[in-house]
Amino acid sequence: MSNKLGPSELDPLRRAADWQRWEYAFWLLPLAAYFIFPKSLSLLSQIAITALFALSLDLILGYAGIVSLGQAAFFGLGAYAAGLMAAHGMGDPTLGLLVAALIAGCGGFVSSFLVLRGTDLTRLMVTLGVAMMLYEAANKLTELTGGVDGLQGIEVKPLLGYFNFDLYGKTAYWYSVVVLFALFFLARRIVHSPFGLSLQGIRQNVGRMPAIGAPVHGRLVAVYTLSAAYAGVAGALLTQTTQFVSLDVLAFSRSAELLLMLVLGGAGCLYGALIGTAVFMTAHHFLSNMNPQYWQFWLGALLVLIVLFARDGVIGLLLRLRGWLRRSA
């Protein structure tokens, strides 16, 4: 049985793929933030990079239902790939991104055959195990990675040959935002395509998808590979904007926080990954400055309150609020 969609079936997908007015307003926020917070461009760059990292997890968890606690493995592969290139005289930013995406994507493709064999709990353990092995390998290969001291001697060339990475972080900020928007645009097209629709079908009922001719394993391998490439690009962005790589890029805490950000914003909605990252990192920044000793307690309390009153994340809360306003009107 063919799984191709005809013109009548594609019309709802095309309508769903149309940009809404609020989306245009949303992407004007980075422009406004540049002028409103000119002294916080470093933090804003970190938010953009981490949002891209969260987007990579949303592709597999929110749309395909693949749980993972080892997304930092691909983030670290991309970070070290870009760092090693820059440390050996190949510091072109765009080339570094492409190589990082390729290496992380290959890592995701190879590991997918092991990860996708099990159920949710098995996948959690396998992804965590892969990340832990890479962490220990980076720790032992000190001549290559620098070990606990980090990778030194990273020199990133000017972006497009003209824009240097300045101390104020202007080039790094716009570079991160543009890459985030480009990959978000691509992910948006993917999730609103027949391929993306089949991923949602697999997440909701994997047993019925083969009946309509959907190659379940092939789709899962494809989206897992794409997710790994996205994470690799995010890792390369971090390396290029900070010009430093440490073992922290492969740490378990990075994967755990990423999962928390996605749940906070709302899984299964690309904007949920972006909003969850912004809320978490902004709260982290201000609470740690206000109360350096007990900031984790207040951050935990904030997260509990959000989960209690917004079980579907911030996006779910906003959608319910919009529905309530429409009914009231």
GUMI-894191 format. One record per residue (C-alpha): x, y, z. Coordinates in steps of 0.25 Angstrom, whole numbers. Example, Ala and Ser with C-alpha at 12.3 -4.5 7.8 and 13.67 -1.06 7.14 Angstrom:
BEGIN
<rec u="49" v="-18" w="31"/>
<rec u="55" v="-4" w="29"/>
! end
This chain:
BEGIN
<rec u="0" v="0" w="0"/>
<rec u="5" v="14" w="-4"/>
<rec u="7" v="24" w="7"/>
<rec u="8" v="36" w="-2"/>
<rec u="-2" v="47" w="0"/>
<rec u="-11" v="53" w="-11"/>
<rec u="-14" v="68" w="-13"/>
<rec u="-26" v="67" w="-4"/>
<rec u="-19" v="61" w="7"/>
<rec u="-7" v="71" w="6"/>
<rec u="-16" v="83" w="7"/>
<rec u="-17" v="83" w="22"/>
<rec u="-2" v="81" w="23"/>
<rec u="0" v="93" w="14"/>
<rec u="-9" v="101" w="23"/>
<rec u="-2" v="97" w="36"/>
<rec u="11" v="101" w="29"/>
<rec u="7" v="115" w="27"/>
<rec u="13" v="125" w="36"/>
<rec u="4" v="132" w="46"/>
<rec u="5" v="146" w="50"/>
<rec u="9" v="143" w="64"/>
<rec u="21" v="135" w="58"/>
<rec u="26" v="148" w="51"/>
<rec u="25" v="155" w="64"/>
<rec u="33" v="144" w="71"/>
<rec u="45" v="145" w="62"/>
<rec u="45" v="160" w="64"/>
<rec u="49" v="158" w="79"/>
<rec u="63" v="155" w="76"/>
<rec u="64" v="168" w="69"/>
<rec u="58" v="175" w="80"/>
<rec u="67" v="168" w="90"/>
<rec u="79" v="173" w="83"/>
<rec u="75" v="187" w="86"/>
<rec u="69" v="186" w="100"/>
<rec u="80" v="177" w="106"/>
<rec u="93" v="181" w="99"/>
<rec u="101" v="177" w="111"/>
<rec u="95" v="163" w="112"/>
<rec u="99" v="159" w="98"/>
<rec u="107" v="147" w="103"/>
<rec u="95" v="142" w="111"/>
<rec u="86" v="144" w="99"/>
<rec u="96" v="136" w="90"/>
<rec u="96" v="125" w="100"/>
<rec u="81" v="124" w="100"/>
<rec u="80" v="124" w="85"/>
<rec u="91" v="112" w="84"/>
<rec u="84" v="104" w="95"/>
<rec u="70" v="107" w="88"/>
<rec u="76" v="100" w="76"/>
<rec u="81" v="88" w="85"/>
<rec u="67" v="87" w="91"/>
<rec u="61" v="87" w="77"/>
<rec u="69" v="75" w="74"/>
<rec u="63" v="68" w="85"/>
<rec u="49" v="72" w="82"/>
<rec u="50" v="66" w="68"/>
<rec u="52" v="52" w="74"/>
<rec u="44" v="53" w="87"/>
<rec u="33" v="62" w="84"/>
<rec u="30" v="57" w="70"/>
<rec u="36" v="43" w="69"/>
<rec u="34" v="39" w="84"/>
<rec u="49" v="35" w="85"/>
<rec u="53" v="38" w="99"/>
<rec u="68" v="41" w="101"/>
<rec u="77" v="45" w="113"/>
<rec u="90" v="45" w="104"/>
<rec u="87" v="56" w="94"/>
<rec u="100" v="63" w="100"/>
<rec u="108" v="52" w="93"/>
<rec u="105" v="58" w="79"/>
<rec u="106" v="72" w="85"/>
<rec u="120" v="69" w="89"/>
<rec u="124" v="62" w="76"/>
<rec u="120" v="75" w="69"/>
<rec u="128" v="84" w="79"/>
<rec u="141" v="76" w="78"/>
<rec u="140" v="75" w="63"/>
<rec u="139" v="90" w="61"/>
<rec u="149" v="92" w="72"/>
<rec u="160" v="82" w="66"/>
<rec u="158" v="89" w="53"/>
<rec u="160" v="103" w="58"/>
<rec u="172" v="98" w="66"/>
<rec u="179" v="93" w="54"/>
<rec u="177" v="105" w="45"/>
<rec u="163" v="102" w="39"/>
<rec u="155" v="112" w="47"/>
<rec u="145" v="116" w="36"/>
<rec u="132" v="116" w="44"/>
<rec u="123" v="111" w="33"/>
<rec u="132" v="100" w="29"/>
<rec u="133" v="96" w="44"/>
<rec u="118" v="96" w="45"/>
<rec u="117" v="86" w="33"/>
<rec u="127" v="77" w="38"/>
<rec u="121" v="77" w="52"/>
<rec u="107" v="74" w="46"/>
<rec u="113" v="62" w="38"/>
<rec u="121" v="56" w="49"/>
<rec u="110" v="57" w="59"/>
<rec u="100" v="52" w="49"/>
<rec u="109" v="40" w="46"/>
<rec u="110" v="37" w="61"/>
<rec u="95" v="38" w="62"/>
<rec u="93" v="29" w="50"/>
<rec u="102" v="18" w="55"/>
<rec u="97" v="19" w="69"/>
<rec u="82" v="19" w="65"/>
<rec u="83" v="4" w="61"/>
<rec u="86" v="1" w="76"/>
<rec u="77" v="12" w="82"/>
<rec u="64" v="9" w="74"/>
<rec u="64" v="-6" w="77"/>
<rec u="59" v="-5" w="91"/>
<rec u="47" v="2" w="98"/>
<rec u="47" v="15" w="106"/>
<rec u="54" v="11" w="118"/>
<rec u="65" v="3" w="110"/>
<rec u="67" v="15" w="101"/>
<rec u="69" v="24" w="113"/>
<rec u="80" v="14" w="118"/>
<rec u="86" v="13" w="104"/>
<rec u="87" v="28" w="101"/>
<rec u="92" v="30" w="115"/>
<rec u="103" v="20" w="113"/>
<rec u="107" v="25" w="99"/>
<rec u="109" v="39" w="105"/>
<rec u="117" v="34" w="117"/>
<rec u="126" v="26" w="108"/>
<rec u="129" v="38" w="100"/>
<rec u="131" v="46" w="112"/>
<rec u="142" v="36" w="118"/>
<rec u="148" v="35" w="104"/>
<rec u="150" v="50" w="103"/>
<rec u="155" v="50" w="117"/>
<rec u="166" v="40" w="114"/>
<rec u="170" v="45" w="100"/>
<rec u="177" v="57" w="106"/>
<rec u="187" v="59" w="94"/>
<rec u="175" v="61" w="85"/>
<rec u="164" v="67" w="94"/>
<rec u="172" v="74" w="105"/>
<rec u="165" v="65" w="116"/>
<rec u="161" v="73" w="128"/>
<rec u="168" v="85" w="124"/>
<rec u="160" v="87" w="111"/>
<rec u="164" v="88" w="97"/>
<rec u="174" v="100" w="95"/>
<rec u="178" v="108" w="84"/>
<rec u="165" v="110" w="77"/>
<rec u="165" v="122" w="67"/>
<rec u="153" v="124" w="59"/>
<rec u="154" v="132" w="46"/>
<rec u="145" v="144" w="43"/>
<rec u="131" v="140" w="39"/>
<rec u="129" v="141" w="24"/>
<rec u="143" v="147" w="24"/>
<rec u="138" v="160" w="29"/>
<rec u="132" v="159" w="43"/>
<rec u="142" v="157" w="54"/>
<rec u="137" v="151" w="67"/>
<rec u="138" v="163" w="76"/>
<rec u="139" v="164" w="91"/>
<rec u="125" v="170" w="92"/>
<rec u="119" v="158" w="86"/>
<rec u="111" v="165" w="74"/>
<rec u="116" v="156" w="63"/>
<rec u="114" v="143" w="72"/>
<rec u="100" v="147" w="75"/>
<rec u="95" v="150" w="61"/>
<rec u="103" v="138" w="56"/>
<rec u="95" v="129" w="67"/>
<rec u="82" v="135" w="64"/>
<rec u="83" v="133" w="49"/>
<rec u="87" v="119" w="50"/>
<rec u="76" v="116" w="60"/>
<rec u="66" v="122" w="50"/>
<rec u="71" v="115" w="38"/>
<rec u="70" v="102" w="45"/>
<rec u="57" v="105" w="52"/>
<rec u="51" v="108" w="38"/>
<rec u="56" v="95" w="32"/>
<rec u="51" v="87" w="44"/>
<rec u="37" v="94" w="43"/>
<rec u="36" v="90" w="28"/>
<rec u="40" v="76" w="32"/>
<rec u="30" v="74" w="43"/>
<rec u="19" v="80" w="35"/>
<rec u="22" v="70" w="23"/>
<rec u="17" v="56" w="21"/>
<rec u="30" v="51" w="27"/>
<rec u="27" v="59" w="40"/>
<rec u="12" v="54" w="40"/>
<rec u="17" v="40" w="40"/>
<rec u="26" v="43" w="52"/>
<rec u="14" v="47" w="60"/>
<rec u="7" v="35" w="56"/>
<rec u="19" v="26" w="60"/>
<rec u="19" v="33" w="74"/>
<rec u="4" v="32" w="76"/>
<rec u="2" v="17" w="71"/>
<rec u="15" v="10" w="65"/>
<rec u="7" v="-3" w="63"/>
<rec u="-2" v="3" w="53"/>
<rec u="8" v="11" w="44"/>
<rec u="13" v="-1" w="36"/>
<rec u="-2" v="-4" w="32"/>
<rec u="-2" v="9" w="24"/>
<rec u="12" v="6" w="18"/>
<rec u="20" v="15" w="26"/>
<rec u="35" v="9" w="29"/>
<rec u="35" v="12" w="44"/>
<rec u="50" v="8" w="46"/>
<rec u="55" v="16" w="34"/>
<rec u="47" v="28" w="39"/>
<rec u="52" v="27" w="53"/>
<rec u="67" v="25" w="48"/>
<rec u="65" v="37" w="39"/>
<rec u="60" v="47" w="50"/>
<rec u="70" v="42" w="60"/>
<rec u="81" v="45" w="50"/>
<rec u="75" v="59" w="47"/>
<rec u="74" v="61" w="62"/>
<rec u="89" v="58" w="65"/>
<rec u="93" v="67" w="53"/>
<rec u="85" v="78" w="60"/>
<rec u="92" v="76" w="73"/>
<rec u="105" v="75" w="66"/>
<rec u="103" v="89" w="60"/>
<rec u="99" v="95" w="74"/>
<rec u="112" v="89" w="80"/>
<rec u="120" v="95" w="69"/>
<rec u="113" v="109" w="71"/>
<rec u="117" v="108" w="86"/>
<rec u="132" v="105" w="82"/>
<rec u="133" v="116" w="72"/>
<rec u="126" v="127" w="80"/>
<rec u="134" v="124" w="93"/>
<rec u="147" v="119" w="86"/>
<rec u="148" v="108" w="96"/>
<rec u="144" v="93" w="98"/>
<rec u="143" v="86" w="112"/>
<rec u="138" v="72" w="116"/>
<rec u="125" v="79" w="121"/>
<rec u="120" v="78" w="107"/>
<rec u="118" v="63" w="109"/>
<rec u="114" v="64" w="123"/>
<rec u="101" v="57" w="128"/>
<rec u="96" v="70" w="134"/>
<rec u="95" v="76" w="120"/>
<rec u="86" v="65" w="115"/>
<rec u="77" v="66" w="128"/>
<rec u="75" v="81" w="127"/>
<rec u="72" v="80" w="113"/>
<rec u="61" v="70" w="116"/>
<rec u="56" v="79" w="127"/>
<rec u="56" v="91" w="117"/>
<rec u="47" v="84" w="107"/>
<rec u="37" v="79" w="117"/>
<rec u="36" v="93" w="123"/>
<rec u="34" v="99" w="109"/>
<rec u="25" v="88" w="104"/>
<rec u="29" v="76" w="96"/>
<rec u="24" v="73" w="82"/>
<rec u="24" v="88" w="78"/>
<rec u="36" v="94" w="72"/>
<rec u="34" v="108" w="79"/>
<rec u="33" v="100" w="92"/>
<rec u="47" v="97" w="92"/>
<rec u="51" v="111" w="89"/>
<rec u="42" v="117" w="100"/>
<rec u="46" v="107" w="110"/>
<rec u="61" v="109" w="108"/>
<rec u="58" v="124" w="109"/>
<rec u="50" v="123" w="122"/>
<rec u="60" v="113" w="129"/>
<rec u="73" v="120" w="125"/>
<rec u="67" v="134" w="129"/>
<rec u="62" v="129" w="142"/>
<rec u="75" v="122" w="145"/>
<rec u="83" v="135" w="142"/>
<rec u="75" v="144" w="151"/>
<rec u="73" v="135" w="162"/>
<rec u="87" v="131" w="163"/>
<rec u="91" v="146" w="164"/>
<rec u="80" v="149" w="174"/>
<rec u="83" v="138" w="183"/>
<rec u="96" v="130" w="180"/>
<rec u="95" v="120" w="192"/>
<rec u="80" v="116" w="190"/>
<rec u="77" v="119" w="175"/>
<rec u="75" v="104" w="172"/>
<rec u="64" v="104" w="183"/>
<rec u="56" v="116" w="177"/>
<rec u="59" v="110" w="162"/>
<rec u="53" v="97" w="167"/>
<rec u="41" v="104" w="173"/>
<rec u="38" v="112" w="160"/>
<rec u="39" v="99" w="152"/>
<rec u="29" v="92" w="161"/>
<rec u="19" v="103" w="160"/>
<rec u="20" v="104" w="145"/>
<rec u="18" v="89" w="144"/>
<rec u="6" v="90" w="154"/>
<rec u="-1" v="101" w="146"/>
<rec u="4" v="97" w="132"/>
<rec u="5" v="82" w="131"/>
<rec u="7" v="83" w="116"/>
<rec u="18" v="94" w="118"/>
<rec u="18" v="109" w="115"/>
<rec u="12" v="106" w="101"/>
<rec u="1" v="98" w="106"/>
<rec u="-3" v="109" w="117"/>
<rec u="-2" v="120" w="106"/>
<rec u="-11" v="112" w="97"/>
<rec u="-21" v="110" w="108"/>
<rec u="-21" v="125" w="111"/>
<rec u="-23" v="128" w="96"/>
<rec u="-35" v="118" w="96"/>
<rec u="-41" v="125" w="109"/>
<rec u="-40" v="139" w="103"/>
<rec u="-46" v="134" w="90"/>
<rec u="-58" v="128" w="98"/>
<rec u="-59" v="141" w="106"/>
<rec u="-60" v="149" w="94"/>
! end
